[in-house]
Amino acid sequence: MSLRVNEGYDYQLVNGTPPDEYICLLCNLLARDAHQANCCGRIFCRNCLESSRNRSSRYTCPGCYSPLAGKYFKDTRTDYDICHLQIYCTNKEKGCTWQGNIK
């Protein structure tokens, strides 16, 4: 696991690969503070969307390239589902057997 504050969660999941709909298209990790674009319904990390907005004068959806300014919202249900995925301890390679939720 690497903790990159402005990007999604990078944990090893107990049940293997996460569903594609939980993956942020910008950082390719589990979406942290999941937000959904109104135009195409894709999920992104809040910080990834804000970073993308700050880097470009023409703010378009990374999923479908529609204008995105203000056209996304916090997806509480998806965020809840992601936060309740089961993960292994980041010290699993060192013998730790703990498993738990992301949050």
N, C-alpha and C positions, 0 to 999 in steps of 0.2 A: 504494500500500500504506500502510495505517496500522497501527502496532504498538500494539495495546491488549493489555497484558500479561494481563489476565484473560479474554481472549476468544480466539477461533480465529485461524487464519492468514488473512490478507487479501492474497493474492498473485494476480498475473495468471498463469494457467496456460498453458503452451505449447499444450496440446491442447484449449483452450476451457473450457467449463463442467464443473465436477467432478460426479461422480455424486451424486445426492441423498442416498444412504446415508452419504456422508462429511460432510454438513452438520449442524452442531449446531443443534437446534431453538431454542435459547435466544438465540444470537448471530447465527445465519444465516451463519456463516463455516465454513471447513474446520475440523473438530474438532481442537483442540490437546490432546494427551494424551487420546486418545479413550477414552471409557468408555461401556459399553453397559448399558442398563436391562434387568434380568431380565424385567420384565413384558411389554414390547412389542418389545424388541430395538433400540430407537432409539439413536442415537449422540449423545453430548454431549461438550463439553469438560469436563475434570475441574474446572477453575476455575469454569465456568458452573454446574455442579451444586452445587459447594460454596457459591457465592454465593447460589444459589436456596435452598439449605437454610438459610443464615444469615438470609435475609430473611423466612422464613415459619415459623410454629410448626407448621403442618400441611404436612409435606413430601410432596408428591405428584409423580408423574412428569409432566413437561411434555408428554409424548407421548400418554399414555392416562389420566392422572389417578389411577392406582392409587397406594396408599401406597408410598413409595420408600425410606424409611429403611434404609440398608445393602443395598439390593437392586440394586446395580449393580457392575460390575467393569471393570477395565482391559481394553480390547479390543486386545490386542497386535497381532493380524493387521491390523485396520483402521488402527491407528496406524502400523504399518509401511508399509502401502499409501499412506496420506496423505503420510507423510514422504518417499516416493519418487516423488511426483508431480513432473513437470518444470515449473519456473517460469521466468519472465523476470526479469532483474535489475530492481530497483526504480528504477534510473536508465535504463530503456529509452527513455523519452521524450527523454533527453539524448544518446542515441546508443549506449549500452552494448548490446553484442550477447550478453553472457553468458547462458547458460541452464544450469540445474542442478536438483538435487533440493532440496526444502524443507529437509531435513537431510542 
